[in-house]
Amino acid sequence: MGQYSTGKTSFVKALLGKAYPGMYIAANASTDNFVAVMRGGTEDETPGTALVNDLSKPFHALREAFGDNFLQRFRGSYVSSGAEVLDNLVIIDTPGTLDAGGQGREYDYPDAMAWFARRAALIIIFFDVNKTGVSVEMSQVLKSIHGNEEKIRFVCNKSDTVNPTDLSDSLGGLKFNLGQSLLCPEVPKVYTTSLDTLDDTYRTDIGTETFSAHKKELLVDIERVQKNTFARKVNLLDKRSRMVRNHAFFMMKLAEEKANCLSLFHRSLSTEDRKRLMSSIPHLYQRVQQEQEWAANEFLPVTNLQGKLKPEHLDRLPKLKRNKVSAAYGGMEKVVRKLQTGDLL
Protein backbone atom coordinates (compact mmCIF):
# COMPACT_ATOMS: atom_id res chain seq x y z
CA MET A 1 0.00 0.00 0.00
CA GLY A 2 1.02 3.63 -0.26
CA GLN A 3 0.40 6.85 -2.13
CA TYR A 4 -0.04 6.72 -5.86
CA SER A 5 2.97 6.34 -8.16
CA THR A 6 5.30 5.15 -5.41
CA GLY A 7 6.22 1.85 -7.08
CA LYS A 8 3.78 -0.59 -5.45
CA THR A 9 2.67 -2.32 -8.64
CA SER A 10 6.20 -2.29 -10.06
CA PHE A 11 7.36 -4.15 -6.95
CA VAL A 12 4.59 -6.72 -7.36
CA LYS A 13 5.73 -7.21 -10.95
CA ALA A 14 9.32 -7.69 -9.75
CA LEU A 15 8.20 -10.24 -7.17
CA LEU A 16 6.22 -12.19 -9.74
CA GLY A 17 8.83 -11.88 -12.46
CA LYS A 18 6.02 -10.90 -14.85
CA ALA A 19 2.95 -8.71 -15.14
CA TYR A 20 -0.30 -10.04 -13.67
CA PRO A 21 -3.45 -9.96 -15.85
CA GLY A 22 -4.86 -6.43 -15.91
CA MET A 23 -1.71 -4.80 -14.53
CA TYR A 24 -1.19 -1.19 -15.58
CA ILE A 25 1.74 0.96 -14.50
CA ALA A 26 1.86 4.72 -15.08
CA ALA A 27 3.10 7.92 -13.45
CA ASN A 28 -0.43 8.91 -12.41
CA ALA A 29 -2.88 7.13 -10.10
CA SER A 30 -3.10 4.04 -12.29
CA THR A 31 -4.17 1.28 -9.87
CA ASP A 32 -7.71 2.22 -8.83
CA ASN A 33 -8.75 -1.25 -7.63
CA PHE A 34 -7.94 -3.61 -4.83
CA VAL A 35 -6.38 -6.46 -6.80
CA ALA A 36 -5.97 -9.90 -5.22
CA VAL A 37 -3.13 -11.55 -7.15
CA MET A 38 -3.35 -15.34 -6.77
CA ARG A 39 -2.31 -18.65 -8.25
CA GLY A 40 -4.83 -19.89 -10.81
CA GLY A 41 -5.27 -22.46 -13.55
CA THR A 42 -5.31 -19.83 -16.30
CA GLU A 43 -4.13 -16.26 -16.76
CA ASP A 44 -7.41 -14.52 -16.04
CA GLU A 45 -9.30 -11.86 -14.10
CA THR A 46 -12.46 -12.16 -12.05
CA PRO A 47 -14.74 -9.36 -10.75
CA GLY A 48 -15.12 -8.71 -7.05
CA THR A 49 -18.75 -9.82 -6.91
CA ALA A 50 -17.74 -13.28 -8.11
CA LEU A 51 -14.63 -13.40 -5.92
CA VAL A 52 -16.47 -12.73 -2.64
CA ASN A 53 -18.98 -15.49 -3.42
CA ASP A 54 -16.24 -18.07 -3.98
CA LEU A 55 -15.99 -19.85 -0.61
CA SER A 56 -12.63 -21.37 -1.54
CA LYS A 57 -11.12 -17.86 -1.37
CA PRO A 58 -10.60 -15.81 1.83
CA PHE A 59 -12.79 -12.88 0.78
CA HIS A 60 -16.32 -14.00 1.61
CA ALA A 61 -16.59 -11.55 4.53
CA LEU A 62 -16.23 -8.66 2.05
CA ARG A 63 -19.58 -9.45 0.45
CA GLU A 64 -21.53 -7.25 2.86
CA ALA A 65 -18.72 -5.24 4.44
CA PHE A 66 -18.40 -2.13 2.26
CA GLY A 67 -21.22 -2.28 -0.25
CA ASP A 68 -21.46 -2.65 -3.99
CA ASN A 69 -19.33 0.42 -4.71
CA PHE A 70 -16.38 -1.31 -3.09
CA LEU A 71 -17.02 -4.57 -4.94
CA GLN A 72 -16.87 -2.66 -8.20
CA ARG A 73 -13.33 -1.66 -7.16
CA PHE A 74 -12.23 -5.15 -6.15
CA ARG A 75 -11.07 -7.94 -8.45
CA GLY A 76 -8.96 -11.04 -8.62
CA SER A 77 -6.06 -11.61 -10.99
CA TYR A 78 -4.92 -15.21 -11.58
CA VAL A 79 -1.38 -16.12 -12.58
CA SER A 80 -1.02 -19.69 -13.88
CA SER A 81 2.73 -20.14 -14.38
CA GLY A 82 6.00 -18.90 -12.91
CA ALA A 83 5.71 -16.46 -9.99
CA GLU A 84 6.65 -19.07 -7.37
CA VAL A 85 5.90 -16.52 -4.64
CA LEU A 86 2.19 -17.13 -5.28
CA ASP A 87 2.42 -20.83 -4.44
CA ASN A 88 1.53 -20.01 -0.84
CA LEU A 89 0.72 -16.31 -0.79
CA VAL A 90 -1.99 -13.94 -1.97
CA ILE A 91 -0.70 -10.46 -2.80
CA ILE A 92 -3.08 -7.50 -2.46
CA ASP A 93 -2.16 -4.56 -4.70
CA THR A 94 -4.09 -1.56 -3.38
CA PRO A 95 -5.20 1.79 -4.85
CA GLY A 96 -2.86 4.63 -4.00
CA THR A 97 -3.94 7.09 -1.36
CA LEU A 98 -4.98 10.49 -2.66
CA ASP A 99 -3.93 13.96 -1.61
CA ALA A 100 -7.50 15.25 -1.23
CA GLY A 101 -8.56 13.00 1.63
CA GLY A 102 -10.32 10.43 -0.54
CA GLN A 103 -12.96 12.79 -1.90
CA GLY A 104 -14.84 11.06 -4.68
CA ARG A 105 -14.50 7.53 -3.34
CA GLU A 106 -17.90 5.94 -2.85
CA TYR A 107 -16.88 3.52 -0.11
CA ASP A 108 -14.97 3.73 3.18
CA TYR A 109 -11.41 3.43 1.92
CA PRO A 110 -9.58 3.59 5.30
CA ASP A 111 -11.96 0.98 6.72
CA ALA A 112 -11.38 -1.29 3.72
CA MET A 113 -7.62 -0.94 4.17
CA ALA A 114 -8.05 -1.85 7.85
CA TRP A 115 -9.97 -5.02 6.85
CA PHE A 116 -7.06 -6.21 4.73
CA ALA A 117 -4.46 -5.08 7.28
CA ARG A 118 -6.00 -7.18 10.06
CA ARG A 119 -5.76 -10.28 7.88
CA ALA A 120 -2.42 -9.59 6.22
CA ALA A 121 0.81 -11.33 7.18
CA LEU A 122 2.95 -8.41 6.02
CA ILE A 123 2.14 -4.79 5.12
CA ILE A 124 4.62 -2.88 2.98
CA ILE A 125 3.88 0.86 2.83
CA PHE A 126 5.58 2.71 -0.01
CA PHE A 127 6.70 6.33 -0.18
CA ASP A 128 8.49 7.97 -3.10
CA VAL A 129 11.80 9.55 -2.10
CA ASN A 130 10.76 12.66 -4.06
CA LYS A 131 7.42 13.10 -2.25
CA THR A 132 7.58 12.08 1.39
CA GLY A 133 4.56 14.01 2.64
CA VAL A 134 1.77 12.10 4.37
CA SER A 135 -1.51 13.00 2.68
CA VAL A 136 -4.79 13.41 4.56
CA GLU A 137 -6.03 10.07 3.29
CA MET A 138 -2.77 8.30 4.11
CA SER A 139 -2.97 9.70 7.65
CA GLN A 140 -6.51 8.31 7.93
CA VAL A 141 -5.29 4.92 6.73
CA LEU A 142 -2.40 4.86 9.20
CA LYS A 143 -4.84 5.48 12.03
CA SER A 144 -7.23 2.80 10.73
CA ILE A 145 -4.53 0.10 10.67
CA HIS A 146 -3.31 0.91 14.18
CA GLY A 147 -2.64 -2.31 16.09
CA ASN A 148 -0.81 -4.00 13.21
CA GLU A 149 2.54 -2.29 13.73
CA GLU A 150 4.53 -5.53 13.95
CA LYS A 151 3.52 -6.36 10.36
CA ILE A 152 4.32 -2.97 8.83
CA ARG A 153 7.45 -2.15 6.82
CA PHE A 154 7.89 1.44 5.60
CA VAL A 155 9.82 1.82 2.35
CA CYS A 156 11.37 5.01 0.97
CA ASN A 157 11.36 3.77 -2.62
CA LYS A 158 13.36 5.01 -5.62
CA SER A 159 16.14 6.05 -3.22
CA ASP A 160 18.73 5.58 -5.96
CA THR A 161 17.31 8.50 -7.94
CA VAL A 162 18.62 11.26 -5.63
CA ASN A 163 22.01 12.25 -4.27
CA PRO A 164 23.01 11.34 -0.67
CA THR A 165 22.21 14.80 0.71
CA ASP A 166 18.72 14.85 -0.77
CA LEU A 167 18.16 11.26 0.38
CA SER A 168 19.09 12.20 3.94
CA ASP A 169 16.73 15.20 3.82
CA SER A 170 13.90 13.10 2.35
CA LEU A 171 14.36 10.36 4.94
CA GLY A 172 14.36 12.88 7.78
CA GLY A 173 11.23 14.52 6.40
CA LEU A 174 9.48 11.19 6.00
CA LYS A 175 10.25 10.12 9.56
CA PHE A 176 9.04 13.46 10.89
CA ASN A 177 5.79 13.20 8.89
CA LEU A 178 5.22 9.63 10.05
CA GLY A 179 5.85 10.68 13.63
CA GLN A 180 3.03 13.21 13.31
CA SER A 181 0.62 10.63 11.90
CA LEU A 182 1.31 7.41 13.79
CA LEU A 183 -0.31 6.51 17.08
CA CYS A 184 2.93 5.24 18.59
CA PRO A 185 5.72 6.94 20.56
CA GLU A 186 8.61 5.78 18.38
CA VAL A 187 9.13 6.47 14.69
CA PRO A 188 9.50 3.11 12.91
CA LYS A 189 12.40 2.01 10.78
CA VAL A 190 12.23 3.13 7.16
CA TYR A 191 13.83 0.95 4.49
CA THR A 192 15.70 2.97 1.87
CA THR A 193 16.09 1.12 -1.41
CA SER A 194 14.70 0.77 -4.93
CA LEU A 195 12.23 -2.04 -5.59
CA ASP A 196 11.50 -1.91 -9.31
CA THR A 197 13.71 -5.01 -9.58
CA LEU A 198 14.87 -7.69 -7.15
CA ASP A 199 18.41 -7.52 -8.52
CA ASP A 200 21.13 -5.51 -6.79
CA THR A 201 21.29 -2.99 -9.62
CA TYR A 202 20.83 0.71 -8.91
CA ARG A 203 20.95 4.01 -10.72
CA THR A 204 23.82 5.25 -8.56
CA ASP A 205 27.07 3.93 -7.14
CA ILE A 206 26.64 5.70 -3.77
CA GLY A 207 24.83 4.07 -0.85
CA THR A 208 24.26 0.78 -2.64
CA GLU A 209 25.30 -1.23 0.44
CA THR A 210 22.34 0.14 2.36
CA PHE A 211 19.99 -0.29 -0.60
CA SER A 212 21.07 -3.92 -0.96
CA ALA A 213 20.81 -4.68 2.75
CA HIS A 214 17.34 -3.19 3.09
CA LYS A 215 16.08 -4.93 -0.04
CA LYS A 216 17.41 -8.23 1.29
CA GLU A 217 15.67 -7.69 4.64
CA LEU A 218 12.30 -7.16 2.91
CA LEU A 219 12.73 -10.24 0.75
CA VAL A 220 13.70 -12.30 3.80
CA ASP A 221 10.54 -11.05 5.56
CA ILE A 222 8.44 -12.20 2.61
CA GLU A 223 10.18 -15.57 2.58
CA ARG A 224 9.60 -15.90 6.32
CA VAL A 225 5.89 -15.22 5.82
CA GLN A 226 5.75 -18.00 3.23
CA LYS A 227 7.39 -20.51 5.57
CA ASN A 228 5.81 -19.61 8.91
CA THR A 229 2.13 -19.73 7.99
CA PHE A 230 1.13 -22.00 10.90
CA ALA A 231 2.91 -19.99 13.59
CA ARG A 232 1.53 -16.76 12.15
CA LYS A 233 -2.05 -18.06 12.20
CA VAL A 234 -1.70 -19.24 15.80
CA ASN A 235 -0.30 -15.84 16.82
CA LEU A 236 -3.16 -14.12 14.99
CA LEU A 237 -5.68 -16.34 16.79
CA ASP A 238 -4.05 -15.45 20.11
CA LYS A 239 -4.07 -11.73 19.33
CA ARG A 240 -7.65 -11.63 18.10
CA SER A 241 -8.92 -13.63 21.08
CA ARG A 242 -7.38 -11.01 23.39
CA MET A 243 -9.02 -8.25 21.35
CA VAL A 244 -12.41 -9.97 21.69
CA ARG A 245 -11.95 -10.31 25.46
CA ASN A 246 -10.81 -6.70 25.80
CA HIS A 247 -13.69 -5.43 23.69
CA ALA A 248 -16.13 -7.41 25.83
CA PHE A 249 -14.71 -5.75 28.96
CA PHE A 250 -15.15 -2.34 27.33
CA MET A 251 -18.77 -3.14 26.43
CA MET A 252 -19.39 -4.12 30.08
CA LYS A 253 -17.89 -0.81 31.19
CA LEU A 254 -20.14 1.05 28.75
CA ALA A 255 -23.16 -0.87 30.09
CA GLU A 256 -22.18 0.18 33.64
CA GLU A 257 -22.04 3.83 32.57
CA LYS A 258 -25.43 3.43 30.91
CA ALA A 259 -26.87 1.97 34.11
CA ASN A 260 -25.59 5.00 36.03
CA CYS A 261 -27.76 7.20 33.81
CA LEU A 262 -30.93 5.30 34.72
CA SER A 263 -33.02 5.21 37.87
CA LEU A 264 -36.45 4.13 39.08
CA PHE A 265 -37.95 7.30 37.61
CA HIS A 266 -35.58 7.55 34.65
CA ARG A 267 -35.94 4.23 32.80
CA SER A 268 -34.73 5.25 29.33
CA LEU A 269 -31.81 7.25 28.00
CA SER A 270 -32.37 10.87 27.11
CA THR A 271 -30.75 12.57 24.15
CA GLU A 272 -28.26 14.20 26.52
CA ASP A 273 -27.47 10.82 28.10
CA ARG A 274 -26.69 9.35 24.68
CA LYS A 275 -24.42 12.26 23.76
CA ARG A 276 -22.56 11.98 27.05
CA LEU A 277 -22.07 8.23 26.70
CA MET A 278 -20.86 8.54 23.12
CA SER A 279 -18.39 11.27 24.02
CA SER A 280 -17.09 9.24 26.98
CA ILE A 281 -15.96 6.27 24.84
CA PRO A 282 -12.24 7.28 24.66
CA HIS A 283 -12.19 7.84 28.44
CA LEU A 284 -13.83 4.45 29.08
CA TYR A 285 -11.25 2.81 26.83
CA GLN A 286 -8.47 4.30 28.94
CA ARG A 287 -10.15 3.24 32.19
CA VAL A 288 -10.43 -0.39 31.07
CA GLN A 289 -6.81 -0.38 29.87
CA GLN A 290 -5.58 1.08 33.18
CA GLU A 291 -7.76 -1.10 35.42
CA GLN A 292 -6.79 -4.32 33.65
CA GLU A 293 -3.25 -3.20 32.71
CA TRP A 294 -3.79 -4.22 29.09
CA ALA A 295 -1.91 -2.65 26.18
CA ALA A 296 -3.81 -0.14 24.04
CA ASN A 297 -2.83 -1.95 20.82
CA GLU A 298 -4.75 -5.03 22.01
CA PHE A 299 -8.04 -3.16 21.70
CA LEU A 300 -10.03 -2.32 18.61
CA PRO A 301 -9.05 1.21 17.47
CA VAL A 302 -11.29 3.62 19.34
CA THR A 303 -11.84 5.67 16.17
CA ASN A 304 -13.22 2.57 14.41
CA LEU A 305 -15.63 1.92 17.26
CA GLN A 306 -16.78 5.54 17.34
CA GLY A 307 -17.42 5.36 13.61
CA LYS A 308 -19.61 2.26 13.91
CA LEU A 309 -21.39 2.64 17.26
CA LYS A 310 -24.55 4.72 16.91
CA PRO A 311 -26.55 6.35 19.74
CA GLU A 312 -29.49 4.00 19.09
CA HIS A 313 -27.21 1.00 19.68
CA LEU A 314 -27.00 2.00 23.35
CA ASP A 315 -30.53 0.62 23.84
CA ARG A 316 -29.42 -2.94 23.04
CA LEU A 317 -25.96 -3.38 24.50
CA PRO A 318 -25.02 -7.06 24.97
CA LYS A 319 -25.58 -8.52 28.45
CA LEU A 320 -22.14 -9.82 29.36
CA LYS A 321 -20.79 -11.20 32.62
CA ARG A 322 -17.16 -10.82 33.59
CA ASN A 323 -16.73 -14.38 34.89
CA LYS A 324 -18.15 -15.92 31.71
CA VAL A 325 -15.98 -13.74 29.45
CA SER A 326 -12.89 -14.59 31.50
CA ALA A 327 -13.74 -18.30 31.47
CA ALA A 328 -14.24 -18.29 27.70
CA TYR A 329 -10.93 -16.51 27.19
CA GLY A 330 -9.21 -18.93 29.56
CA GLY A 331 -10.44 -21.83 27.44
CA MET A 332 -9.11 -20.13 24.32
CA GLU A 333 -5.74 -19.57 26.03
CA LYS A 334 -5.43 -23.30 26.71
CA VAL A 335 -6.21 -24.16 23.09
CA VAL A 336 -3.70 -21.61 21.74
CA ARG A 337 -1.04 -22.87 24.13
CA LYS A 338 -1.57 -26.45 22.94
CA LEU A 339 -1.42 -25.32 19.32
CA GLN A 340 1.85 -23.52 20.00
CA THR A 341 3.38 -26.62 21.58
CA GLY A 342 1.94 -29.00 18.99
CA ASP A 343 -0.23 -30.91 21.48
CA LEU A 344 -3.34 -30.57 19.28
CA LEU A 345 -1.60 -31.64 16.04
N, C-alpha and C positions, 0 to 999 in steps of 0.2 A: 504494500500500500504506500501511498505518498501523494504529493501534489503532482499535477499533470506534467508530462514531459520531463520526468526525472530519471527515466531509464528502467522503469518497472518491467514493461513488456519486453524490452530488449534483454533484460536479465533472464526472464522466463525462456526466451528463445535460446539464450546461451546455455541454460540448464538442459533444455531439451535437445539441443544440437540441431534444431530445425524449427520452422514456424508451425504453430498449431493452426488448425482450420479456423478461418475467420480472423486471424491475427492481422492487425494494422498498426504500423508504427509511423508516427509523424511528430513534427515539432509542436503541434497544437494539442488540445485535449482530445486525443484520438480514441482512447479506450473509454467508452461511455457505458459499459456493461460490467456486471460481475460475471466473470468467466471462470467456470470450473473446468480445469484442464485435467483430463483423466485418460487412463488406458481404455481403449475400445477395440472392437473387432475390425472397424473400418475408420478411415479418416472422415469424420462427419461432425456436424453440429446438431444440437437439439435445443428447442426453446425451453425457457424456464418452466412454463406450465406443465410440460411433459416431464421435465426433470424432477420436479417436486412430487409428482405422482408415481414415480418409480421407487418402490420400496426397497430395491436393492442398493439404492444410493442414499447417502447420509443427509438428504436435503428435505425430507418430508415435512419437517417442522416449519419450513418456510412457506408452506402452502397458504396458511392463514396469517402469517406473522406481519407482513408489511403491505398486503393488498396487491391488487392486480397491476398497479403502476410499477411496483418493484419487479414483479414477475416478468414484465415486459423488458426489464433491464437486466435480466438474469438468463444465462444460457450455459449449456455444456459444450465442450469441445473435446472430441475423442481423437486420440493419437494411437494408431494401430501398430506402428513399428518404430524401432529405435527408442530414444528417450527413456533409457533404463530407469531414470529417476522416478518415472510414473508407475513402476512395477508395484510400489507399495506406498505411494503418496498421491494425494490430490492437491493440485496447485490452484489457488484462487487468485486470479489477476483482477484487481479492483479498479474502478473508475478513479481518476485523479481528483483530489480535493480542489475546490475552486476558491478563488480569491474573494468572491462576493458572499461568502457564508452560505452557499448552497441554494441561493435563490433560483427558482425555476425547477428544482427537483420536485417531483410529485410523490415522494415517499420519504420516510425518515432515514436519511442517509447515515447519520452517526449511529443510530440504533441498529441499522443493518450491519454496519461495520462491527459493532459490539457483538452481534450474534455470531459472526464468523470468528471474531477474536477469542470468544470464550471456548470455541471448539477447535481452534487452531493449535498445532504443535509448535509452530514457530511463526513469528510476525516480523517481517523485514520492512522497515519504514524508510523510504527513499527521500533524500533531499538532493537537489542539484547544487553543486559547489558555487554556481553563479547566482543562485537565488535561495538563500537560506532563511528567509522570513517564514514565520508560521502564520498561515492564513487563518481567518476567522473559522472557516469550516474545519481546517486541520486541528485547530485548538479544541473545537467541539468534539472531534473524533478522539483526540488524546484523552479527553475527560471521559468519554463514553467507554473506552477500553481500559480504564483504570482497574487495577486488580490483576492484570495480566503481564506485569512488568518483567517477570522472569523469562517470558517468551520473546520479548521485544529486542530487536537489534536495529539500531539507528545507523543509516549509511549516508555518508556525504559522498555521493556518486560523482563521477566525471572529474575526480580530483586531479587527474593527470592533464587537465586542460588549462591549469593556471600555474603561475610561478609560486615558489615556496612562501613568499611574503603574503600574497593574496590568499593562498590556501590557509595559512595561519589565521588571517583576519576572518575568513569565511567560517572556519571551524569555531573560532571564538564567538562569532556572532550567532552561529547555530546553537551552540551550547547555552548562550545567554537566552536566546528566544525559547529554547526548550525548557529552560529553568523557569521561565515566566508562565509556561503553559501546563507543565506537568504537576500532578498532585503528589509529588514526592520531594523529600528534602534534598536529595543528591541528584546532580545532573548525570545522566547515564553516559556510558561510553559511546562514542561515535566512531564508527569504522570509516576510515578514509581510503578509498580505492576507486577503481573503475570496473564496472561489472557488465560491460557490453560484450565481453568474452571471458571465458574461464581460463584462458592462457595468461601467462605472466608477460604480456606485451602491453606497453604503455606508450603514450604520446610524449613522454619526457624521460630523461635519464636521471632526474633528481627525485629522491624520495621513493624510489621503486621498492626498496626493502620494506617500508611500511605498507605500501599498496599490496605487495605480495603477501605479507604476513596477515593483513586484515582479510584479504580475499580468502586465504587458506582457512582462517578461523571460521568464516561464514560457511564455507563448503563443508568443513568438519561438522559444524552444527547441523547442517542438513543431513549429512550422512548419519549422524548420531540419532536424529529423529527417525530415519528410516529403520535403524536397527533396534531402537529401544521403544517400540510401539507398546509392548505390554506394560513395562514400567511406567510409561507416560500415562496410559489409561488408568492404571491403579492410582497414580498420584492425582489425576484429574478427579477420579471418583472420591478420593479422600478430601480434596479441596472443596468439591461441590457439596459433599455431605456436611462439611463444616459451615458452608454458606447457608445451607437450608436450615441447620440448627440455629445459627445466629439470626437469620431472618425471622424464624419462629419466635425467638426471644424478643426481637424488636416488636413484632406484632402483639405479643403479650403486653409489652410495655405500653404500646399505643392503646390497647384495650383498657389498661389500668387508668390511663389519662382520660379516656372517654368516660369511664365509670365515675371519675372525680367530677365530671361535669353534670352528672345526673343526681337526682334526689327523689324522695317520695313525691314531691310536688313538681318535679322537673324531669319528666320521663323520656323526653326526646331532645335531641340536639338542636340548638338554635343555630341560626346562620352565623352568629358570632362565635359560637362554640366550634363550629366546623372550621372557620377561618383560623381560630387559635390553634386547633389541633394540627391543621395542615402546616401552619408556620412553625410549629414546634418539632417537626420531624427531624431536622438536623440535630437539635439539642437532645432529643430522645436517642438518636443514634449514638451520640457521644456518651450519654449516660450508660447505655447498655455496654458499650465498649469498655468504659472505665470500671463499671461494677463487676463485669466478668473477666476483665483483663484480656480481652481478645483484640487482635490486630485489626485495624480499620480496613486493610485490604482483604480481609476474610468476610466482608459484608458486601451485599449488593451495593453498587454506587448509589449514594443518596440522591443524586440528580436523576438517575433512572427511575427510582421509586417515586420521586416527586412528579415526574412526568407521566407516570401511569396511574398513580393513586388519585382518585377523584373524591370530592367531598361526599358524594352520595354513597361511596363504598364504605364510609364510616358506620353506616347503619347495619352492615352485615360482615363485621370483622369475624374471622374464624375463632371458635372457642377452643383454645389450646390450654393444656396444663403442663406446667414445667416438668413434673416428674415423668410424664409420658414422653415428652420431647427428648428429655435427657436419656431415658431408657432406650428409645428408638435410635438415638445417635450412638449410644453405647454398643448396641447390637451391630450397627454399621461399622464402628471402630474395630470390633472383633473380626468381622468379615474382611475388612481391608488389611488388617494385620496378617491374617492367614493367607491372603492373596500375595502380600509382599514376601512372606516366607516360603510360599509355594505349598502350604498345607492343603489348599483347596484344589490343587492341580492334579 
